[in-house]
Amino acid sequence: MLEPNGRLILDIIGKQHGSKGIIMADEMPVAIKALKAAIALEAAGDGEARTLLDDGLGLHHRALPFIDMLQRSHASGNDVVWGV
């Protein structure tokens, strides 16, 4: 995921940006709920929720694979880490 897209996702789930990070398995249900809510707002045409990036893709294009990863990681009890 490119940095601007990653920053957007991290903003939505309330995580700080950084070259290193972790989303704990117990944090994932709240993160998934936040991402799904943001996608729903975007789909409803909420002007402030519009998250189209320069390439014209919406949040749902970026977030759905991330949500899938969070769901699989949560189901197996694994944290998601980056930059380690």
Secondary structure, DSSP 8 states (H G I E B T S, - for coil): --HHHHHHHHHHHT----SSEEE-GGGHHHHHHHHHHHHHHHHTT-GGG----TTS--HHHHHHHHHHHHHHHHHHT--EEE--
